[in-house]
Amino acid sequence: MGKFDKRVSKCLIALPVLSVLLAALTTGSSQSHEEEIKAQTVEPKTAMYYNPLMENALQIMMQEQKKVDEEKNVQEKKKKAVVIAAEVKPEPKFVAKPVVKKKKEEKPKKVVSDEGEWETYRLTHYGMDCKGCSGITAAGIDVRNTTEYLGYRVLSVDKRRIPLGSIVVIKDGDTTYEAIAIDTGGAIKGNKLDLLVGSEKESNKLGVKNVQLKVVREGWQEKRQK
């Protein structure tokens, strides 16, 4: 009995010691577990390393991006220039009018007819300065400063016998010339003719003649020129 009691007492003494150790172990394990959790939650610090290939790649990318930006700027400037040009109205340009040269009066083509016959006419003359003469013929042609029309001598006729606008050939002795019938006169009847000359003095000098006449064109066959 005495030995058993001693063992029991020793066991009783050891129990408090074991409980203290267990508590210490439990506390230590819980602290280490918390530290492990904290260590896991802490973000690891990243280490930076220099990479030459990466640096070259970045430089190339930056250069390409710079080119793209410059091209965009150029395109935008062009668009702005087009818009400005469209908005600005151009000033009217002075256009010189072309100088139109006056065409020279062309002499109508001579129509020589072999069918016409020579006839005898009595020819007188009248001057440009004759009394009562207006200088405007019966055909409405102004001959105040000339004795010719389209290169033909001006002739006064009886329009019932020789229509106005007719072209005739006159033989006066050794002289032959062409005349155009564009005038009439109160005393010009039948086979009488009156030829326009420079003055009344000249008409008096030329006097009255018998001439041969042949009609080579009857009437106005072309557009009249005044």
Disulfide bonds with the S-S distance in Angstrom:
Cys130-Cys133 1.54
